Amino acid sequence: MTLLRDMCYPTPSELALAARALADEHPGPVRLRRAGTSRGGRPLWLLCVEPSGRPRGAGVLVVAGAHANEPVGGATALALARRVLHEPALRAGRGWYFLLCADPDGAALHRTPRPRSLLDYHRNFFRPPGPEQPEWAPSLLPPDRLPPETLALTALIDELRPALQVSLHGTDLGGSWVQLTRDIPGLAEPFAKSAAELRIPVETGASDAAGWPSPGPGIFVMPQAGADPNGAFHPEDTRLSTWYHAHRYAGTTAIVEVPMWASDLVDDPAPHPDPRGALRILAGRLAADAALVARVRERSAGAWEPAADPGPAPGPYAGAGSGAGSDAWSGAGSGAGSDAEAAALLRAVDWTLALIPRITVEWTGAGAPAEATAAAISSIDAFARRLSLRAAAMLLRVLRAQGHPAAPGLDRLVTGWCEEFAARFRARRIPVATQVEHQSRTVLATYERLVAEGLDGARGPDRLGEPDGTVSA
């Protein structure tokens, strides 16, 4: 590994500075351009490593920072850019393009550059509601309500027509897995080899991919047209996300997940003795935990509310205050007690709490699986714990900033839940550099297998979009 083992997660500003330095050092093959502007006026930076030699195939688009609470992607994008730059074979005839942070507004609200514990990670936690997430917004909002981050991302896909789009994600606690919009044969072996070498568990029953085909451990293929679009835990239709936008140009998307803390429980292939009984218990605990947070939310609502969101999105999530495309992001992050910041946090709290009743119904309904591995049940257990914990942590930030009397009690709840989560799953911290190394290896293995299978769109220069309009950082 070439990175320091105690490195921290870079901020969007630090990513831009590092990218600009790389472009200044290599002015020929490397360019930095502004691909768009966020709702809050922040730049969306695209780092371009141009192809060497005559273009002969479609390029690769790497997207980092689509989820504000998953900050490893930016560091991985920079590491990959440097590697591609110094290994000519990787960019022979095709370019690599790195969107350094797809949601800089969200990243400004999630402030944990070097978390030492789950509690530390949740102290300044933020994850926006689904309609405000760049990749998920098209599955939840009509086209005229899409946020500018989504429009910028889809415009890049239209421009570049990538053979491979890779979205870099992370999870707080668990293992590593890959989601694909199309199967890429042979990926499971190098993925598992990297995970084993770096002591990262493979999440073989990832709750995000419940019910999806799995051609190998930790590799999941998303539903195709005509199939049920949703797993048991998705309010969104994955086929309407930006991940499938690359299919317009015969491209494939891979989502690479790595954990901040590892747990071997998510890699246990043994059959669970009573999946339905376990799901009933988990559903009951999730409902009870969510009710605790909801009561605090209701009691605190009368004491103080942020400036109203300019307008919730129409449709089934209107009640959750989704408000994508609003100007409530202007000035986000300007202070712990700012109206814009509190409004964003509370929209995320309400969105998260609104998801839980549907999830508990599905876990206790007739469709609950009669058979499942211990790994799958552990993944669902972790999913349940993080939902209520995230809602509580974001609500605590608002109450603490306002000096609300309910803050100390909620603080004790968040602390206890974090400690229980870590203890139950025997969490062990994965250094940031190790996360970056595994994610980088997996991206390169995905690309190499795509080329080996002839799925890289190598049909000549007409297939490769050439970005232009370079803008100085």
TIZAFI-868145 format. One line per 5 residues: number of its first residue (from 1); for each residue x, y, z of C-alpha. Coordinates in pm, whole numbers, plus 50000, padded with zeros to 5 digits. Example, Ala and Ser with C-alpha at 12.3 -4.5 7.8 and 13.67 -1.06 7.14 Angstrom:
<nodes>
1 = 51230,49550,50780 | 51367,49894,50714
</nodes>
This chain:
<nodes>
1 = 50000,50000,50000 | 50121,50347,49917 | 49896,50537,50155 | 49951,50605,50524 | 49762,50364,50747
6 = 49634,50644,50969 | 49510,50864,50685 | 49176,51039,50729 | 48885,51081,50491 | 48948,51387,50270
11 = 48689,51664,50247 | 48562,51782,49906 | 48789,52086,49928 | 49090,51868,50004 | 49000,51640,49714
16 = 48983,51937,49477 | 49320,52069,49595 | 49484,51729,49551 | 49326,51689,49206 | 49442,52035,49102
21 = 49795,51951,49214 | 49786,51631,49009 | 49665,51823,48703 | 49936,52086,48749 | 50202,51815,48778
26 = 50079,51632,48466 | 49927,51901,48241 | 49911,51676,47936 | 49707,51371,48036 | 49534,51513,48345
31 = 49268,51783,48353 | 49033,51912,48620 | 48701,52055,48514 | 48383,52170,48680 | 48102,51931,48588
36 = 47823,52117,48765 | 47712,52305,49074 | 47528,52175,49380 | 47209,52317,49529 | 47422,52504,49780
41 = 47649,52651,49512 | 47940,52412,49561 | 48138,52288,49258 | 48118,51930,49130 | 48473,51851,49018
46 = 48563,51597,48750 | 48922,51475,48734 | 49004,51352,48383 | 49291,51115,48302 | 49289,51111,47925
51 = 49357,50801,47714 | 49704,50731,47586 | 49729,50663,47214 | 49439,50644,46973 | 49097,50607,47141
56 = 48976,50252,47089 | 48696,50203,47337 | 48463,50359,47586 | 48608,50495,47908 | 48544,50453,48278
61 = 48345,50691,48499 | 48413,50663,48873 | 48163,50834,49106 | 48258,50914,49465 | 48064,51071,49749
66 = 47711,50990,49635 | 47622,50922,50000 | 47748,51186,50239 | 47809,50939,50522 | 48031,50714,50306
71 = 48344,50927,50264 | 48599,50667,50153 | 48517,50705,49782 | 48701,51034,49735 | 49026,50891,49869
76 = 48983,50586,49645 | 48915,50803,49340 | 49241,50992,49392 | 49437,50670,49448 | 49291,50521,49131
81 = 49366,50835,48928 | 49731,50821,49033 | 49754,50452,48954 | 49590,50487,48614 | 49820,50778,48534
86 = 50133,50578,48612 | 50021,50251,48451 | 49984,50332,48080 | 49820,49998,48003 | 49516,50095,48208
91 = 49446,50401,47994 | 49565,50267,47660 | 49303,50396,47420 | 49048,50491,47686 | 49008,50761,47947
96 = 48924,50747,48316 | 48703,51016,48466 | 48655,51071,48839 | 48362,51267,48986 | 48532,51349,49314
101 = 48220,51417,49522 | 47868,51380,49385 | 47707,51546,49689 | 47935,51816,49833 | 47646,51976,50025
106 = 47579,51651,50207 | 47950,51601,50268 | 47965,51943,50433 | 47711,51821,50690 | 47872,51484,50763
111 = 48181,51581,50961 | 48381,51280,51072 | 48720,51286,50896 | 48885,51036,51132 | 48626,50849,51342
116 = 48781,50627,51608 | 48458,50457,51715 | 48100,50413,51601 | 48000,50681,51849 | 48259,50917,51707
121 = 48126,50844,51358 | 47768,50925,51460 | 47847,51244,51654 | 47828,51453,51336 | 47638,51209,51117
126 = 47435,51308,50813 | 47269,51113,50532 | 47011,51299,50323 | 46667,51157,50244 | 46637,50948,49930
131 = 46501,51222,49700 | 46804,51439,49785 | 47059,51169,49701 | 47207,51220,49352 | 47191,50857,49243
136 = 46851,50770,49390 | 46659,51089,49306 | 46541,50971,48959 | 46367,50674,49121 | 46171,50897,49359
141 = 46111,51229,49182 | 45962,51343,48851 | 46215,51469,48595 | 46132,51836,48656 | 46218,51803,49028
146 = 46559,51639,48997 | 46839,51809,49193 | 47128,51964,48999 | 47370,51701,49127 | 47164,51431,48956
151 = 47139,51632,48636 | 47515,51684,48635 | 47578,51312,48683 | 47341,51201,48409 | 47484,51467,48178
156 = 47831,51320,48237 | 47706,50972,48152 | 47544,51111,47834 | 47868,51285,47741 | 48118,51011,47826
161 = 47906,50706,47739 | 48120,50493,47972 | 48160,50123,47919 | 48193,50101,48296 | 48052,50328,48564
166 = 48174,50257,48916 | 48006,50406,49220 | 48218,50399,49536 | 48021,50335,49854 | 48084,50227,50210
171 = 47909,50088,50514 | 47964,50171,50878 | 47992,49813,51006 | 47986,49481,50824 | 48169,49354,50518
176 = 48238,49426,50153 | 48019,49345,49856 | 47962,49447,49494 | 47636,49521,49316 | 47622,49502,48935
181 = 47364,49616,48684 | 47487,49331,48462 | 47683,49023,48555 | 48059,49043,48497 | 48184,48682,48489
186 = 48495,48606,48689 | 48478,48904,48925 | 48409,48699,49239 | 48758,48544,49249 | 48976,48859,49251
191 = 48725,49033,49479 | 48742,48750,49735 | 49122,48732,49706 | 49161,49101,49786 | 48918,49082,50078
196 = 49100,48782,50226 | 49443,48942,50194 | 49325,49260,50365 | 49118,49080,50633 | 48790,49232,50519
201 = 48487,49002,50547 | 48277,48940,50237 | 47914,49029,50309 | 47749,48726,50153 | 47392,48815,50250
206 = 47388,49194,50209 | 47051,49337,50307 | 47081,49597,50030 | 47070,49312,49777 | 46813,49085,49940
211 = 46662,48849,49685 | 46901,48942,49403 | 47094,48680,49202 | 47443,48616,49338 | 47692,48460,49091
216 = 47957,48445,49365 | 48006,48533,49732 | 47951,48905,49784 | 47861,48967,49417 | 47499,49062,49345
221 = 47325,49137,49015 | 47043,49392,49023 | 46696,49318,48884 | 46651,49355,48512 | 46348,49473,48316
226 = 46042,49262,48395 | 46175,49154,48734 | 46069,49273,49076 | 46265,49598,49109 | 46294,49606,49486
231 = 46457,49399,49750 | 46295,49387,50090 | 46460,49711,50201 | 46440,49950,49906 | 46172,50221,49879
236 = 46339,50306,49549 | 46331,50132,49212 | 46697,50059,49139 | 46627,50049,48765 | 46539,50419,48769
241 = 46859,50520,48947 | 47156,50679,48772 | 47323,50337,48789 | 47106,50221,48497 | 47155,50539,48297
246 = 47476,50389,48157 | 47270,50112,47995 | 47158,50365,47733 | 47510,50334,47593 | 47560,49960,47652
251 = 47750,50038,47971 | 47757,49850,48300 | 47758,49991,48652 | 47932,49841,48955 | 47872,49961,49312
256 = 48164,49873,49538 | 48098,49872,49913 | 48367,49860,50184 | 48324,49868,50563 | 48468,50119,50810
261 = 48444,49854,51082 | 48445,49485,50999 | 48239,49204,51146 | 48289,48839,51064 | 47922,48774,51144
266 = 47821,48895,50797 | 48037,48624,50635 | 47887,48321,50813 | 47742,48078,50555 | 47576,47849,50811
271 = 47196,47818,50779 | 47006,48021,51036 | 46781,47795,51247 | 46476,48026,51241 | 46491,48318,50997
276 = 46126,48417,51033 | 46146,48412,51410 | 46461,48622,51399 | 46300,48873,51165 | 46000,48907,51396
281 = 46234,48987,51685 | 46433,49235,51475 | 46115,49401,51350 | 45988,49441,51705 | 46313,49593,51823
286 = 46330,49827,51525 | 45973,49947,51581 | 46038,50005,51952 | 46365,50191,51888 | 46204,50407,51620
291 = 45918,50488,51855 | 46168,50618,52113 | 46320,50853,51856 | 45980,50957,51722 | 45862,51055,52069
296 = 46164,51278,52118 | 46105,51427,51774 | 45741,51502,51858 | 45820,51652,52199 | 46088,51878,52054
301 = 45886,51992,51752 | 45683,52247,51943 | 45988,52404,52104 | 46173,52481,51785 | 46142,52414,51414
306 = 46376,52528,51135 | 46270,52745,50847 | 46016,52558,50637 | 46139,52367,50337 | 46025,52547,50019
311 = 45815,52251,49916 | 45811,51875,49961 | 45827,51655,49657 | 45492,51528,49532 | 45410,51161,49559
316 = 45428,50902,49835 | 45715,51072,50020 | 45563,51417,50042 | 45489,51365,50408 | 45855,51299,50478
321 = 45954,51649,50372 | 46180,51538,50089 | 46203,51877,49924 | 46463,51788,49662 | 46553,52079,49445
326 = 46484,52331,49719 | 46708,52619,49815 | 46725,52506,50176 | 47085,52402,50110 | 47204,52759,50067
331 = 47451,52815,50346 | 47431,52453,50465 | 47709,52384,50708 | 47752,52748,50801 | 47693,52674,51167
336 = 47568,52401,51398 | 47249,52590,51468 | 47179,52735,51123 | 46827,52700,50987 | 46951,52540,50664
341 = 47152,52278,50848 | 46875,52196,51094 | 46619,52176,50814 | 46836,51926,50624 | 46893,51715,50935
346 = 46525,51707,51029 | 46417,51616,50675 | 46658,51323,50697 | 46524,51223,51041 | 46164,51227,50918
351 = 46249,51037,50601 | 46427,50764,50795 | 46148,50725,51050 | 45888,50713,50772 | 46061,50412,50611
356 = 46052,50193,50920 | 45683,50090,50937 | 45695,49949,50584 | 46013,49758,50661 | 45876,49600,50980
361 = 45561,49492,50793 | 45770,49320,50526 | 45985,49142,50783 | 45680,48998,50958 | 45466,48930,50651
366 = 45405,48620,50443 | 45696,48706,50215 | 45957,48675,50490 | 46213,48408,50395 | 46176,48064,50546
371 = 46542,47992,50477 | 46842,48222,50517 | 47204,48209,50621 | 47335,48341,50950 | 47519,48604,50744
376 = 47196,48731,50590 | 47022,48763,50926 | 47326,48940,51072 | 47322,49186,50781 | 46954,49258,50846
381 = 47027,49298,51217 | 47293,49559,51136 | 47059,49734,50894 | 46789,49758,51160 | 47028,49896,51420
386 = 47166,50166,51192 | 46824,50298,51085 | 46706,50405,51429 | 47060,50502,51532 | 47100,50735,51234
391 = 46767,50904,51299 | 46857,50954,51665 | 47206,51083,51587 | 47081,51343,51337 | 46803,51456,51570
396 = 47057,51486,51852 | 47268,51725,51644 | 46972,51962,51612 | 46871,51942,51977 | 47226,51978,52104
401 = 47288,52286,51889 | 46974,52447,52031 | 47044,52352,52391 | 46719,52157,52407 | 46649,51981,52741
406 = 46584,51653,52558 | 46941,51644,52423 | 47115,51476,52721 | 46870,51186,52730 | 46895,51134,52355
411 = 47273,51153,52383 | 47270,50865,52632 | 47050,50664,52396 | 47281,50719,52098 | 47586,50631,52307
416 = 47426,50310,52432 | 47313,50203,52086 | 47660,50260,51941 | 47823,50056,52216 | 47569,49773,52177
421 = 47613,49773,51797 | 47991,49745,51820 | 47980,49481,52094 | 47717,49263,51925 | 47912,49251,51599
426 = 48261,49238,51754 | 48355,49537,51541 | 48717,49588,51440 | 48831,49905,51269 | 48953,49888,50908
431 = 49219,50155,50841 | 49118,50405,50575 | 49415,50304,50360 | 49299,49942,50369 | 48949,50044,50264
436 = 49099,50242,49976 | 49325,49955,49871 | 49043,49700,49860 | 48809,49936,49678 | 49080,50022,49424
441 = 49166,49657,49363 | 48800,49575,49311 | 48749,49858,49063 | 49051,49749,48861 | 48945,49383,48872
446 = 48599,49484,48751 | 48748,49678,48462 | 48989,49398,48369 | 48713,49136,48372 | 48490,49363,48164
451 = 48764,49395,47901 | 48840,49023,47912 | 48476,48941,47847 | 48458,49186,47558 | 48198,49399,47737
456 = 48400,49721,47724 | 48250,49869,47408 | 48582,49868,47223 | 48431,49968,46891 | 48644,50263,46796
461 = 48665,50633,46873 | 48298,50705,46799 | 48204,50517,47119 | 48418,50730,47346 | 48288,51070,47450
466 = 48559,51333,47489 | 48495,51582,47772 | 48578,51944,47712 | 48541,52279,47881 | 48827,52256,48128
471 = 48783,52490,48425 | 49054,52584,48670 | 49010,52474,49029
</nodes>
